[in-house]
Amino acid sequence: MTEQPPPYWLRDNCPCAECRDPRNGQKLFQIDDLPPDLAVAASTELDGHLEVLWSDGHRSRYPLDWLAGEDGGDGRTEQGKRLWAAADFARGIPEADWGTYLTDPAEQAAVLAAVRRSGFAVLRGVPTVEGQVLRVAESFGYVRVTNYGELFDVRVEPDPNNLAFTNKAIAPHTDNPYRDPVPTLQLLHCLENSATGGDSGLVDGFKAAALLRDEAPEHFATLTRTPVPFVFRDRRTELRADRPLIDVDPLGRIREVRFNNRSIGTLRSGNRDAFYTAYRRFAAITLRPALQLTFRLGPGDCLVFDNTRLLHARTAFQQDGHRHLQGCYADLDSLSSTLAVLHRRSAALDELAELFAGEGAGEYLGEAVTMAEHMLQAAAAAEAAGAPDHLIAAALLHDVGHFQGALHGRDLMEGQDNRHSHTGADWLTGWFGPEVTEPVRLHVAAKRYLCAVEPGYRAKLSEASEYTLQVQGGPMDQDEAAAFAELPGAVDAVAVRRWDEQAKEPGLKTPDFEHYRPLLAALMR
């Protein structure tokens, strides 16, 4: 038997509807609501779950694979990241086409995952239109507005308030270290780059910090515990944040690097001699050629990078041409959220695909086609009719409830209504909106409705469909039919019902589930 965790931890994580809101997963109790003598009264492992009876009479049920899971953290520390040197990208840097990124969820997830794991990615072919960098940020999150505005132009300015707005070389650095919190993402979109020079560079600050920890652990410790005053001033702004050059989490893992020699103020406390010895050692590591990845941004390229990890740089450039980039800031939490949702959707689609390939490939309730063939035929009929995407999805998924409830489709054929339309709709609510779920929920009622109001419809039912009609309540009476017609999803449900009745032709060739995957992904919440 699985070793049980501490009782208060286990009870605090009870997933039942009494303890957590089933819609959002938030807890419905305070930790001090639990009795002071809480204990496990009895427990057993059954069907892949740990079932617990508590001393206060409450019952909990936990998936065993969830109990055995590990905490991956918030993704901000060095844990699970790829710490790199320039040679690691000899075969190319993480990149993607902008158009593909916008239309293919898998490609978008790959780009965002690269930013999380390696710290950066480049989108190619982003339209060279002013302000387009904001659209890139909005594709995964929100723009962080600073004193530089919603966006900023990186080009030679006549009266610059920052050396970035000159043609001088810029050493590896992180941006805005004088802010707390610092903008955690930066985007740079190239509109023009015809000048000689002006190549971009990146250094993995986590890699540099890890090397310092290996080579001079005492210097690493100094930089993690010395607050450094970072300062920025101009005519309209005065900013200061006192933070270490290397920030670690309570477990000692590198979490953030702030490195900008142009913004370090005057250090007036602590062991200044030890700090400057460590600071110089760290600076020398960041300048090692092996760590410096250099590449050139061309028009339409947009670099997205982690500003708490990567140091970015620029070579000097001549004013024999024009170099114009537009930049903005965003935050890692929104990128991570978008990536998590993309992964969640992908997992849901994988689950649906497995259903079609596995249990759905079995017999379909007395018909001459399998359940998967039936649902694919219904979707194909909807698609052929020019139906909107949400109705194609509803037609494709209308019978998934036969596999999800306490009662199976087999129970329906044995004379017990399994209410699969409701079970399926409830299951799909986790991923789709009512435009998809309500036609699924009402498609059985739509059969009963059509049998009541449309002469000749019932005679077209297959033998199995006639049998299930009786189990499901038979044709509606006049009042039931009138009430059904007033429901918001009634018209769509009737459309799905008609495609349902058409979808029982043995051997009919249809697109497979993967054909509908992009459509489903676009509809998912």
GIKA-V756688 format. One record per pair of residues at least 6 apart in sequence whose C-alpha atoms are under 8 Angstrom apart, sorted by the first residue. I is the first residue (numbers start at 1). GAP is how many residues later the second one is. If there is no record, write none. Layout:
BEGIN
i	gap
I	GAP
I	GAP
END
This chain:
BEGIN
i	gap
1	44
7	31
7	32
7	33
8	30
11	49
12	19
14	6
14	46
14	47
14	48
15	10
15	45
15	46
15	47
16	6
16	44
16	45
18	10
19	8
19	9
19	10
20	6
20	7
20	8
21	6
21	7
35	21
38	16
38	17
38	18
39	15
39	16
40	12
40	13
40	14
40	15
41	11
41	12
41	13
41	14
42	10
42	11
42	12
43	7
43	8
43	9
43	10
44	6
44	7
44	8
45	6
48	15
48	16
48	17
49	12
49	13
49	14
49	15
50	11
50	12
50	13
50	14
51	8
51	9
51	10
51	11
52	7
52	8
52	9
53	6
53	7
54	6
75	41
76	179
76	180
77	171
77	172
77	176
77	177
77	178
77	179
78	128
78	175
78	176
78	177
79	174
80	37
81	35
81	36
81	37
82	35
82	36
83	35
83	121
83	123
83	124
84	34
84	120
84	123
84	207
85	118
85	119
85	122
85	205
85	206
85	207
85	208
86	204
86	205
86	206
86	207
87	203
93	28
93	29
94	17
94	20
94	26
94	27
94	28
95	16
95	26
95	27
95	28
95	29
96	11
96	15
96	25
96	26
96	27
96	28
97	26
97	27
97	28
97	29
98	25
98	26
98	27
98	28
99	26
99	27
100	7
100	8
101	6
101	7
101	10
102	6
102	37
104	414
105	237
105	413
105	416
106	236
109	230
109	233
109	234
111	10
112	9
112	223
112	224
112	227
113	226
114	6
114	7
115	6
115	189
115	190
115	191
116	190
116	220
119	85
119	186
119	187
119	190
119	191
120	183
120	184
120	185
120	186
121	182
121	183
121	184
122	179
122	180
122	181
122	182
123	178
123	179
123	180
123	181
124	176
124	177
124	178
125	174
125	175
125	176
126	6
126	174
126	175
126	176
127	173
128	62
128	63
128	171
128	172
129	62
130	61
130	196
131	20
131	195
132	57
133	18
133	54
133	55
133	56
133	169
133	193
133	194
133	195
134	9
134	17
134	194
137	6
137	50
137	191
137	192
137	193
140	194
140	195
140	198
141	189
141	190
141	193
141	194
141	197
142	188
142	189
142	192
143	7
143	185
143	186
143	187
143	188
144	6
144	39
144	184
144	185
144	186
144	187
145	6
145	183
145	184
147	90
150	178
151	175
151	176
151	177
151	178
152	174
152	175
152	176
153	12
153	171
153	172
153	173
153	174
154	10
154	11
154	170
154	171
154	172
154	173
155	9
155	10
155	11
155	12
155	168
155	169
155	170
156	9
156	10
156	11
157	8
157	9
160	6
161	73
163	7
164	6
167	31
167	149
167	150
167	151
167	152
168	147
168	148
168	149
169	29
169	144
169	145
169	146
169	147
169	148
170	143
170	144
170	145
170	146
171	141
171	142
171	143
172	29
172	30
172	31
172	88
172	114
172	115
172	139
172	140
172	141
172	142
173	85
173	86
173	87
173	88
173	137
173	138
173	139
173	140
174	83
174	84
174	85
174	86
174	133
174	134
174	135
174	136
174	137
174	138
175	8
175	85
175	132
176	6
176	7
177	53
177	54
177	64
177	81
177	82
177	83
177	86
178	51
178	52
178	53
178	54
178	61
178	62
178	63
178	64
178	85
179	60
179	61
179	62
180	61
182	126
183	124
183	125
183	146
183	147
183	148
184	122
184	123
184	124
184	145
184	146
184	147
184	148
185	119
185	120
185	121
185	122
185	123
185	144
185	145
185	146
185	147
186	118
186	119
186	120
186	121
186	141
186	142
186	143
186	144
187	115
187	116
187	117
187	118
187	140
187	141
187	142
187	143
188	114
188	115
188	116
188	137
188	138
188	139
188	140
189	110
189	111
189	112
189	113
189	114
189	136
189	137
189	138
190	107
190	108
190	109
190	110
190	111
190	112
190	134
190	135
190	136
191	107
191	108
191	109
191	132
191	133
191	134
191	135
192	106
192	107
192	130
192	131
192	132
192	133
193	104
193	105
193	106
193	128
193	129
193	130
193	131
194	126
194	127
194	128
194	129
195	122
195	123
195	124
195	125
195	126
195	127
195	128
196	121
196	122
196	123
196	124
196	125
197	118
197	119
197	120
197	121
198	98
198	116
198	117
198	118
198	119
198	125
199	95
199	96
199	97
199	98
199	115
199	116
199	117
200	94
200	95
200	96
200	97
200	112
200	113
200	114
200	115
201	91
201	92
201	93
201	94
201	111
201	112
201	113
201	114
202	90
202	91
202	92
202	108
202	109
202	110
202	111
203	83
203	88
203	89
203	90
203	107
203	108
203	109
204	87
204	105
204	106
204	107
205	52
205	81
205	104
205	105
205	106
206	48
206	50
206	51
206	103
206	104
208	74
208	77
208	78
208	83
209	11
209	37
209	45
209	73
210	44
211	74
212	7
212	8
212	69
212	70
212	73
213	6
213	7
213	8
219	55
219	56
219	58
219	59
219	60
219	62
220	26
220	58
222	52
222	53
222	56
223	21
223	22
223	23
223	52
223	55
223	56
224	20
224	21
224	22
224	23
224	24
225	19
226	17
226	18
226	19
226	44
226	49
227	15
227	16
227	17
227	18
228	13
228	14
228	15
228	16
228	17
228	36
228	37
228	39
229	11
229	12
229	13
229	14
229	35
229	36
229	37
229	38
230	10
230	11
230	12
230	13
230	33
230	34
230	35
231	7
231	8
231	9
231	10
231	32
231	33
231	34
232	6
232	7
232	8
232	31
233	6
243	15
244	13
244	14
245	12
245	13
245	14
246	8
246	9
246	10
246	11
246	12
247	7
247	8
247	9
247	10
248	6
248	7
248	8
249	6
255	53
256	52
256	53
257	51
257	52
257	53
258	50
258	51
259	52
286	6
306	26
345	86
345	176
345	179
346	175
348	83
349	168
349	171
349	172
353	160
353	161
356	15
356	16
356	157
357	15
359	44
360	10
360	11
360	12
361	9
361	10
361	11
361	12
362	8
362	9
362	10
363	6
363	7
363	8
364	6
364	7
364	10
365	6
365	44
365	45
365	48
365	99
366	47
366	98
367	97
367	137
368	136
368	137
368	138
369	135
369	136
369	137
369	138
371	28
373	130
373	131
374	126
374	129
374	130
375	20
375	21
375	22
375	23
375	24
375	125
375	128
376	20
376	127
376	134
376	135
376	136
376	137
377	19
377	125
377	126
377	127
377	131
377	133
378	17
378	18
378	118
378	121
378	122
378	124
378	125
379	13
379	14
379	15
379	16
379	17
379	120
380	12
380	130
380	131
381	118
381	121
381	122
382	9
382	10
382	13
382	114
382	117
383	9
389	130
389	134
390	45
390	46
390	133
391	44
391	45
391	48
391	101
391	105
393	43
393	123
393	126
393	127
394	42
394	43
394	45
394	46
394	102
395	45
395	101
395	104
395	105
397	43
398	23
398	26
398	41
398	42
398	43
398	45
398	98
399	21
399	22
399	25
399	41
400	20
400	24
401	18
401	19
401	20
401	21
401	22
401	23
401	24
401	26
402	6
402	7
402	16
402	18
402	21
402	22
403	6
404	16
404	19
404	20
404	23
405	13
405	15
405	18
405	19
406	12
407	11
408	10
409	9
409	11
411	6
411	7
412	6
412	56
412	59
413	54
413	55
415	53
415	56
416	55
417	54
417	55
419	53
421	19
421	20
421	21
421	22
421	23
422	18
422	19
422	20
423	18
424	16
424	17
425	12
425	13
425	15
425	16
426	11
428	9
429	8
431	93
431	94
432	91
432	92
432	93
433	90
433	91
433	92
435	54
438	51
438	55
439	50
439	51
439	53
439	54
439	55
439	57
440	53
440	56
442	47
442	48
442	51
443	50
443	51
443	53
443	54
444	28
444	53
445	39
446	44
446	47
446	48
446	51
447	22
447	28
447	47
447	50
448	21
448	25
448	26
448	27
448	28
449	26
449	27
449	32
449	35
450	7
450	8
450	25
450	44
451	6
451	7
451	24
451	25
452	23
452	24
452	25
452	26
452	29
453	28
458	8
461	40
469	6
484	6
485	6
END
